[in-house]
Amino acid sequence: RKDLFVDRSPLFNADKIHTPLLFLHGDSDTNVPFGESIQMYTALKRLGRETAFVAVRGANHQITEFNKRKQWQETIFAWFAKYLQDDPSWWEAMYPKKSL
């Protein structure tokens, strides 16, 4: 049923997203498949949208380990500072650009 699986799919509606979008995902998440976040991130990158993908190693859907929880929160705050306060310094300190 195309009306249920394609028309309502976030992936097939990625072209409608214009807000900078952060994907923050535990790589051991048992609730939300890791690959689905990668697919959406890739779709947005291919569309030239502002997006980032951060994987928290060994983290499940619930982040309970203190250091990983701290990383999670700081990542969110740095992303907001970049896009809501026009200050990318925190984000760039945490996630410097890499040359391939």
Phi and psi in radians as a Rosetta constraint file:
Dihedral C 1 N 2 CA 2 C 2 CIRCULARHARMONIC -0.941 0.35
Dihedral N 2 CA 2 C 2 N 3 CIRCULARHARMONIC -0.649 0.35
Dihedral C 2 N 3 CA 3 C 3 CIRCULARHARMONIC -1.102 0.35
Dihedral N 3 CA 3 C 3 N 4 CIRCULARHARMONIC -0.468 0.35
Dihedral C 3 N 4 CA 4 C 4 CIRCULARHARMONIC -1.631 0.35
Dihedral N 4 CA 4 C 4 N 5 CIRCULARHARMONIC -0.692 0.35
Dihedral C 4 N 5 CA 5 C 5 CIRCULARHARMONIC -1.736 0.35
Dihedral N 5 CA 5 C 5 N 6 CIRCULARHARMONIC -0.441 0.35
Dihedral C 5 N 6 CA 6 C 6 CIRCULARHARMONIC -1.863 0.35
Dihedral N 6 CA 6 C 6 N 7 CIRCULARHARMONIC -0.908 0.35
Dihedral C 6 N 7 CA 7 C 7 CIRCULARHARMONIC -1.067 0.35
Dihedral N 7 CA 7 C 7 N 8 CIRCULARHARMONIC -0.511 0.35
Dihedral C 7 N 8 CA 8 C 8 CIRCULARHARMONIC -1.791 0.35
Dihedral N 8 CA 8 C 8 N 9 CIRCULARHARMONIC 0.058 0.35
Dihedral C 8 N 9 CA 9 C 9 CIRCULARHARMONIC -1.332 0.35
Dihedral N 9 CA 9 C 9 N 10 CIRCULARHARMONIC 2.241 0.35
Dihedral C 9 N 10 CA 10 C 10 CIRCULARHARMONIC -1.007 0.35
Dihedral N 10 CA 10 C 10 N 11 CIRCULARHARMONIC -0.662 0.35
Dihedral C 10 N 11 CA 11 C 11 CIRCULARHARMONIC -1.084 0.35
Dihedral N 11 CA 11 C 11 N 12 CIRCULARHARMONIC -0.725 0.35
Dihedral C 11 N 12 CA 12 C 12 CIRCULARHARMONIC -1.426 0.35
Dihedral N 12 CA 12 C 12 N 13 CIRCULARHARMONIC 0.017 0.35
Dihedral C 12 N 13 CA 13 C 13 CIRCULARHARMONIC -2.088 0.35
Dihedral N 13 CA 13 C 13 N 14 CIRCULARHARMONIC 0.291 0.35
Dihedral C 13 N 14 CA 14 C 14 CIRCULARHARMONIC -1.027 0.35
Dihedral N 14 CA 14 C 14 N 15 CIRCULARHARMONIC -0.518 0.35
Dihedral C 14 N 15 CA 15 C 15 CIRCULARHARMONIC -1.123 0.35
Dihedral N 15 CA 15 C 15 N 16 CIRCULARHARMONIC -0.283 0.35
Dihedral C 15 N 16 CA 16 C 16 CIRCULARHARMONIC -1.521 0.35
Dihedral N 16 CA 16 C 16 N 17 CIRCULARHARMONIC -0.127 0.35
Dihedral C 16 N 17 CA 17 C 17 CIRCULARHARMONIC -1.575 0.35
Dihedral N 17 CA 17 C 17 N 18 CIRCULARHARMONIC 2.151 0.35
Dihedral C 17 N 18 CA 18 C 18 CIRCULARHARMONIC -2.188 0.35
Dihedral N 18 CA 18 C 18 N 19 CIRCULARHARMONIC -0.166 0.35
Dihedral C 18 N 19 CA 19 C 19 CIRCULARHARMONIC -1.397 0.35
Dihedral N 19 CA 19 C 19 N 20 CIRCULARHARMONIC 2.367 0.35
Dihedral C 19 N 20 CA 20 C 20 CIRCULARHARMONIC -0.960 0.35
Dihedral N 20 CA 20 C 20 N 21 CIRCULARHARMONIC 2.295 0.35
Dihedral C 20 N 21 CA 21 C 21 CIRCULARHARMONIC -2.215 0.35
Dihedral N 21 CA 21 C 21 N 22 CIRCULARHARMONIC 2.181 0.35
Dihedral C 21 N 22 CA 22 C 22 CIRCULARHARMONIC -1.722 0.35
Dihedral N 22 CA 22 C 22 N 23 CIRCULARHARMONIC 2.249 0.35
Dihedral C 22 N 23 CA 23 C 23 CIRCULARHARMONIC -1.810 0.35
Dihedral N 23 CA 23 C 23 N 24 CIRCULARHARMONIC 2.001 0.35
Dihedral C 23 N 24 CA 24 C 24 CIRCULARHARMONIC -2.133 0.35
Dihedral N 24 CA 24 C 24 N 25 CIRCULARHARMONIC 1.954 0.35
Dihedral C 24 N 25 CA 25 C 25 CIRCULARHARMONIC -2.439 0.35
Dihedral N 25 CA 25 C 25 N 26 CIRCULARHARMONIC 2.330 0.35
Dihedral C 25 N 26 CA 26 C 26 CIRCULARHARMONIC -1.277 0.35
Dihedral N 26 CA 26 C 26 N 27 CIRCULARHARMONIC 2.303 0.35
Dihedral C 26 N 27 CA 27 C 27 CIRCULARHARMONIC -1.328 0.35
Dihedral N 27 CA 27 C 27 N 28 CIRCULARHARMONIC -0.077 0.35
Dihedral C 27 N 28 CA 28 C 28 CIRCULARHARMONIC -2.013 0.35
Dihedral N 28 CA 28 C 28 N 29 CIRCULARHARMONIC 0.427 0.35
Dihedral C 28 N 29 CA 29 C 29 CIRCULARHARMONIC -1.111 0.35
Dihedral N 29 CA 29 C 29 N 30 CIRCULARHARMONIC 2.204 0.35
Dihedral C 29 N 30 CA 30 C 30 CIRCULARHARMONIC -1.729 0.35
Dihedral N 30 CA 30 C 30 N 31 CIRCULARHARMONIC -0.089 0.35
Dihedral C 30 N 31 CA 31 C 31 CIRCULARHARMONIC -1.687 0.35
Dihedral N 31 CA 31 C 31 N 32 CIRCULARHARMONIC -0.809 0.35
Dihedral C 31 N 32 CA 32 C 32 CIRCULARHARMONIC -2.017 0.35
Dihedral N 32 CA 32 C 32 N 33 CIRCULARHARMONIC 2.090 0.35
Dihedral C 32 N 33 CA 33 C 33 CIRCULARHARMONIC -1.043 0.35
Dihedral N 33 CA 33 C 33 N 34 CIRCULARHARMONIC 2.240 0.35
Dihedral C 33 N 34 CA 34 C 34 CIRCULARHARMONIC -0.957 0.35
Dihedral N 34 CA 34 C 34 N 35 CIRCULARHARMONIC -0.718 0.35
Dihedral C 34 N 35 CA 35 C 35 CIRCULARHARMONIC -1.099 0.35
Dihedral N 35 CA 35 C 35 N 36 CIRCULARHARMONIC -0.500 0.35
Dihedral C 35 N 36 CA 36 C 36 CIRCULARHARMONIC -1.190 0.35
Dihedral N 36 CA 36 C 36 N 37 CIRCULARHARMONIC -0.652 0.35
Dihedral C 36 N 37 CA 37 C 37 CIRCULARHARMONIC -1.166 0.35
Dihedral N 37 CA 37 C 37 N 38 CIRCULARHARMONIC -0.692 0.35
Dihedral C 37 N 38 CA 38 C 38 CIRCULARHARMONIC -1.090 0.35
Dihedral N 38 CA 38 C 38 N 39 CIRCULARHARMONIC -0.732 0.35
Dihedral C 38 N 39 CA 39 C 39 CIRCULARHARMONIC -1.069 0.35
Dihedral N 39 CA 39 C 39 N 40 CIRCULARHARMONIC -0.794 0.35
Dihedral C 39 N 40 CA 40 C 40 CIRCULARHARMONIC -1.188 0.35
Dihedral N 40 CA 40 C 40 N 41 CIRCULARHARMONIC -0.728 0.35
Dihedral C 40 N 41 CA 41 C 41 CIRCULARHARMONIC -1.019 0.35
Dihedral N 41 CA 41 C 41 N 42 CIRCULARHARMONIC -0.807 0.35
Dihedral C 41 N 42 CA 42 C 42 CIRCULARHARMONIC -1.093 0.35
Dihedral N 42 CA 42 C 42 N 43 CIRCULARHARMONIC -0.737 0.35
Dihedral C 42 N 43 CA 43 C 43 CIRCULARHARMONIC -1.053 0.35
Dihedral N 43 CA 43 C 43 N 44 CIRCULARHARMONIC -0.775 0.35
Dihedral C 43 N 44 CA 44 C 44 CIRCULARHARMONIC -1.171 0.35
Dihedral N 44 CA 44 C 44 N 45 CIRCULARHARMONIC -0.694 0.35
Dihedral C 44 N 45 CA 45 C 45 CIRCULARHARMONIC -1.074 0.35
Dihedral N 45 CA 45 C 45 N 46 CIRCULARHARMONIC -0.756 0.35
Dihedral C 45 N 46 CA 46 C 46 CIRCULARHARMONIC -1.144 0.35
Dihedral N 46 CA 46 C 46 N 47 CIRCULARHARMONIC -0.474 0.35
Dihedral C 46 N 47 CA 47 C 47 CIRCULARHARMONIC -1.472 0.35
Dihedral N 47 CA 47 C 47 N 48 CIRCULARHARMONIC -0.062 0.35
Dihedral C 47 N 48 CA 48 C 48 CIRCULARHARMONIC 1.372 0.35
Dihedral N 48 CA 48 C 48 N 49 CIRCULARHARMONIC 0.366 0.35
Dihedral C 48 N 49 CA 49 C 49 CIRCULARHARMONIC -1.473 0.35
Dihedral N 49 CA 49 C 49 N 50 CIRCULARHARMONIC 2.727 0.35
Dihedral C 49 N 50 CA 50 C 50 CIRCULARHARMONIC -1.299 0.35
Dihedral N 50 CA 50 C 50 N 51 CIRCULARHARMONIC 2.054 0.35
Dihedral C 50 N 51 CA 51 C 51 CIRCULARHARMONIC -2.737 0.35
Dihedral N 51 CA 51 C 51 N 52 CIRCULARHARMONIC 2.777 0.35
Dihedral C 51 N 52 CA 52 C 52 CIRCULARHARMONIC -2.553 0.35
Dihedral N 52 CA 52 C 52 N 53 CIRCULARHARMONIC 2.672 0.35
Dihedral C 52 N 53 CA 53 C 53 CIRCULARHARMONIC -2.236 0.35
Dihedral N 53 CA 53 C 53 N 54 CIRCULARHARMONIC 2.134 0.35
Dihedral C 53 N 54 CA 54 C 54 CIRCULARHARMONIC -2.166 0.35
Dihedral N 54 CA 54 C 54 N 55 CIRCULARHARMONIC 2.122 0.35
Dihedral C 54 N 55 CA 55 C 55 CIRCULARHARMONIC -1.783 0.35
Dihedral N 55 CA 55 C 55 N 56 CIRCULARHARMONIC 2.281 0.35
Dihedral C 55 N 56 CA 56 C 56 CIRCULARHARMONIC -1.721 0.35
Dihedral N 56 CA 56 C 56 N 57 CIRCULARHARMONIC 1.961 0.35
Dihedral C 56 N 57 CA 57 C 57 CIRCULARHARMONIC -1.132 0.35
Dihedral N 57 CA 57 C 57 N 58 CIRCULARHARMONIC 2.303 0.35
Dihedral C 57 N 58 CA 58 C 58 CIRCULARHARMONIC 1.278 0.35
Dihedral N 58 CA 58 C 58 N 59 CIRCULARHARMONIC 0.166 0.35
Dihedral C 58 N 59 CA 59 C 59 CIRCULARHARMONIC -1.704 0.35
Dihedral N 59 CA 59 C 59 N 60 CIRCULARHARMONIC 2.420 0.35
Dihedral C 59 N 60 CA 60 C 60 CIRCULARHARMONIC -1.601 0.35
Dihedral N 60 CA 60 C 60 N 61 CIRCULARHARMONIC -2.860 0.35
Dihedral C 60 N 61 CA 61 C 61 CIRCULARHARMONIC -1.159 0.35
Dihedral N 61 CA 61 C 61 N 62 CIRCULARHARMONIC -0.659 0.35
Dihedral C 61 N 62 CA 62 C 62 CIRCULARHARMONIC -1.708 0.35
Dihedral N 62 CA 62 C 62 N 63 CIRCULARHARMONIC 2.090 0.35
Dihedral C 62 N 63 CA 63 C 63 CIRCULARHARMONIC -1.574 0.35
Dihedral N 63 CA 63 C 63 N 64 CIRCULARHARMONIC 1.872 0.35
Dihedral C 63 N 64 CA 64 C 64 CIRCULARHARMONIC -1.894 0.35
Dihedral N 64 CA 64 C 64 N 65 CIRCULARHARMONIC -0.428 0.35
Dihedral C 64 N 65 CA 65 C 65 CIRCULARHARMONIC -1.280 0.35
Dihedral N 65 CA 65 C 65 N 66 CIRCULARHARMONIC 2.283 0.35
Dihedral C 65 N 66 CA 66 C 66 CIRCULARHARMONIC -0.961 0.35
Dihedral N 66 CA 66 C 66 N 67 CIRCULARHARMONIC -0.884 0.35
Dihedral C 66 N 67 CA 67 C 67 CIRCULARHARMONIC -1.118 0.35
Dihedral N 67 CA 67 C 67 N 68 CIRCULARHARMONIC -0.645 0.35
Dihedral C 67 N 68 CA 68 C 68 CIRCULARHARMONIC -1.257 0.35
Dihedral N 68 CA 68 C 68 N 69 CIRCULARHARMONIC -0.628 0.35
Dihedral C 68 N 69 CA 69 C 69 CIRCULARHARMONIC -1.134 0.35
Dihedral N 69 CA 69 C 69 N 70 CIRCULARHARMONIC -0.697 0.35
Dihedral C 69 N 70 CA 70 C 70 CIRCULARHARMONIC -1.127 0.35
Dihedral N 70 CA 70 C 70 N 71 CIRCULARHARMONIC -0.792 0.35
Dihedral C 70 N 71 CA 71 C 71 CIRCULARHARMONIC -1.024 0.35
Dihedral N 71 CA 71 C 71 N 72 CIRCULARHARMONIC -0.766 0.35
Dihedral C 71 N 72 CA 72 C 72 CIRCULARHARMONIC -1.008 0.35
Dihedral N 72 CA 72 C 72 N 73 CIRCULARHARMONIC -0.900 0.35
Dihedral C 72 N 73 CA 73 C 73 CIRCULARHARMONIC -1.127 0.35
Dihedral N 73 CA 73 C 73 N 74 CIRCULARHARMONIC -0.783 0.35
Dihedral C 73 N 74 CA 74 C 74 CIRCULARHARMONIC -1.127 0.35
Dihedral N 74 CA 74 C 74 N 75 CIRCULARHARMONIC -0.599 0.35
Dihedral C 74 N 75 CA 75 C 75 CIRCULARHARMONIC -1.093 0.35
Dihedral N 75 CA 75 C 75 N 76 CIRCULARHARMONIC -0.795 0.35
Dihedral C 75 N 76 CA 76 C 76 CIRCULARHARMONIC -1.108 0.35
Dihedral N 76 CA 76 C 76 N 77 CIRCULARHARMONIC -0.813 0.35
Dihedral C 76 N 77 CA 77 C 77 CIRCULARHARMONIC -1.111 0.35
Dihedral N 77 CA 77 C 77 N 78 CIRCULARHARMONIC -0.686 0.35
Dihedral C 77 N 78 CA 78 C 78 CIRCULARHARMONIC -1.159 0.35
Dihedral N 78 CA 78 C 78 N 79 CIRCULARHARMONIC -0.675 0.35
Dihedral C 78 N 79 CA 79 C 79 CIRCULARHARMONIC -1.104 0.35
Dihedral N 79 CA 79 C 79 N 80 CIRCULARHARMONIC -0.789 0.35
Dihedral C 79 N 80 CA 80 C 80 CIRCULARHARMONIC -1.102 0.35
Dihedral N 80 CA 80 C 80 N 81 CIRCULARHARMONIC -0.718 0.35
Dihedral C 80 N 81 CA 81 C 81 CIRCULARHARMONIC -1.069 0.35
Dihedral N 81 CA 81 C 81 N 82 CIRCULARHARMONIC -0.688 0.35
Dihedral C 81 N 82 CA 82 C 82 CIRCULARHARMONIC -1.115 0.35
Dihedral N 82 CA 82 C 82 N 83 CIRCULARHARMONIC -0.793 0.35
Dihedral C 82 N 83 CA 83 C 83 CIRCULARHARMONIC -1.742 0.35
Dihedral N 83 CA 83 C 83 N 84 CIRCULARHARMONIC -0.418 0.35
Dihedral C 83 N 84 CA 84 C 84 CIRCULARHARMONIC -1.751 0.35
Dihedral N 84 CA 84 C 84 N 85 CIRCULARHARMONIC -0.426 0.35
Dihedral C 84 N 85 CA 85 C 85 CIRCULARHARMONIC -1.991 0.35
Dihedral N 85 CA 85 C 85 N 86 CIRCULARHARMONIC 0.056 0.35
Dihedral C 85 N 86 CA 86 C 86 CIRCULARHARMONIC 0.952 0.35
Dihedral N 86 CA 86 C 86 N 87 CIRCULARHARMONIC 0.716 0.35
Dihedral C 86 N 87 CA 87 C 87 CIRCULARHARMONIC -2.300 0.35
Dihedral N 87 CA 87 C 87 N 88 CIRCULARHARMONIC 1.613 0.35
Dihedral C 87 N 88 CA 88 C 88 CIRCULARHARMONIC -1.425 0.35
Dihedral N 88 CA 88 C 88 N 89 CIRCULARHARMONIC 0.043 0.35
Dihedral C 88 N 89 CA 89 C 89 CIRCULARHARMONIC -1.064 0.35
Dihedral N 89 CA 89 C 89 N 90 CIRCULARHARMONIC -0.744 0.35
Dihedral C 89 N 90 CA 90 C 90 CIRCULARHARMONIC -1.133 0.35
Dihedral N 90 CA 90 C 90 N 91 CIRCULARHARMONIC -0.811 0.35
Dihedral C 90 N 91 CA 91 C 91 CIRCULARHARMONIC -1.040 0.35
Dihedral N 91 CA 91 C 91 N 92 CIRCULARHARMONIC -0.826 0.35
Dihedral C 91 N 92 CA 92 C 92 CIRCULARHARMONIC -1.168 0.35
Dihedral N 92 CA 92 C 92 N 93 CIRCULARHARMONIC -0.512 0.35
Dihedral C 92 N 93 CA 93 C 93 CIRCULARHARMONIC -1.228 0.35
Dihedral N 93 CA 93 C 93 N 94 CIRCULARHARMONIC -0.650 0.35
Dihedral C 93 N 94 CA 94 C 94 CIRCULARHARMONIC -1.364 0.35
Dihedral N 94 CA 94 C 94 N 95 CIRCULARHARMONIC -0.669 0.35
Dihedral C 94 N 95 CA 95 C 95 CIRCULARHARMONIC -2.322 0.35
Dihedral N 95 CA 95 C 95 N 96 CIRCULARHARMONIC 1.306 0.35
Dihedral C 95 N 96 CA 96 C 96 CIRCULARHARMONIC -1.122 0.35
Dihedral N 96 CA 96 C 96 N 97 CIRCULARHARMONIC 2.609 0.35
Dihedral C 96 N 97 CA 97 C 97 CIRCULARHARMONIC -1.108 0.35
Dihedral N 97 CA 97 C 97 N 98 CIRCULARHARMONIC 2.465 0.35
Dihedral C 97 N 98 CA 98 C 98 CIRCULARHARMONIC -1.946 0.35
Dihedral N 98 CA 98 C 98 N 99 CIRCULARHARMONIC 2.424 0.35
Dihedral C 98 N 99 CA 99 C 99 CIRCULARHARMONIC -1.605 0.35
Dihedral N 99 CA 99 C 99 N 100 CIRCULARHARMONIC 2.318 0.35
